[in-house]
Amino acid sequence: MPDAPHDRIVLHQGAVVWFAGLISLALVGYMAFVFGRFLVYWAGSRHAFRHNRPAEPGDPSAFQWHLVIPYRDEEAGRSRWCTSRRGCAATTGRCPRGTTG
C-alpha cells in the first residue's frame, strides 16, 4: 500500500528545502542587521569619547551650597504624616495639596 503522506513530502521536497533556505537567509540577514546597529552604536560612542574635550574648570563660588538633614526617625515622621492625611480625608473628603491635615 503506498504511503500518501510520504509521497507528498518527497514530491514537494524541493519546495521545503527552498523555503528552509529562505528562512535561514532571513535569519542571517536579521543577525547582520542587528550586528550592524551595534557597530553604529559602538562607532558613535568611540567617536564621542575620542573627541571629548575637557571642560574648563568652573568657579566654585558661583554655586550655592545647601545642607540636607534627613529625618532622625523617619518612620515616626511618616506615620504622623499618614495619620494626619487619614484624618483630613475623613473629615473633609479631600486634603488640599501641601497641607498637613
N, C-alpha and C positions, 0 to 999 in steps of 0.2 A: 504494500500500500504506500503510495507516495506521500511524503510529509509536506503538506502545503505551506506551513509557516517557514520551514527550512528552505523550500524552493523560492519563496518570496524574498527571503533575506539574500540568498545567493543571486537572485535576479537583480536586486537593487543594491548590491554590494558596492558598486562603483559610486553611486549617489551618496551612500552612507559615508564612504571614505572621503569623498569630496567635501561633504558637509562637516565632518570632523576636522578636516584640514582647514576649512574656513573658520571654524570656531577657534582652533589653535592659533591661526593667524591673527584673529581679532584679539585674543588674549595677549599675544606677544606685542601687538600694536598698542594695546592699552598699557601694558607694563612699560613700554618705551615712552609713552606719553607721560605717565606718572614720573618716571625717572627724569625725563626732560624738564618737567616742572620743578623737581628737586634741584636739578643743576642750575636752573634760572634763579631759584631762591638762594642757592649757595653762592653763585657768582655775584648776585646783588649784595649779599651780606659781606662777602670778601671785598668788594669794591668800596662799600661804605666804611669798613674798618681800615682799609689801606689808605683811604683818602681823608680820614678823620684828622682834623687839625685841632690841636689842643686849644682850649678856651683860655682867654686871658684871665688872670686872677682878678676876682671881684673885690669890692670894698666891704669888709665885714661890718663896718659901722653903718652901712646902709640897711641892714636887717634889724628888725625888732625882735627881741627875744621874749618869749612868754614861758611862764612856768606852769606846768600842768600837774596838779596834785590830785591823784585818784582818791576814791573813797577809801577811808581806812577800813571800814566794814561795809563793803559794797552790798553784801546780801541784805543787811538790815536796811540800808537806804532804798534798795529796790523793793523790798517787801512793803516799806512805808509808802512808797510811791504807788505801788499796785493797790494797796488798801485805800488810798485816797482816791484813786481812779474809780474803784468799785463804788465808793460812797457817792461820788459826784454823779456817776451814771445812774445810780439807783434813785437819787432824789430828783434830778432834772431830766433824766433820759438821755442826756448828752453832756460832754465836757468840752468847754472851749479849748482850743489849742493853746498850749503854753501855760495853762493853769495847773495848780497842784491840788485842786479839789476843795 
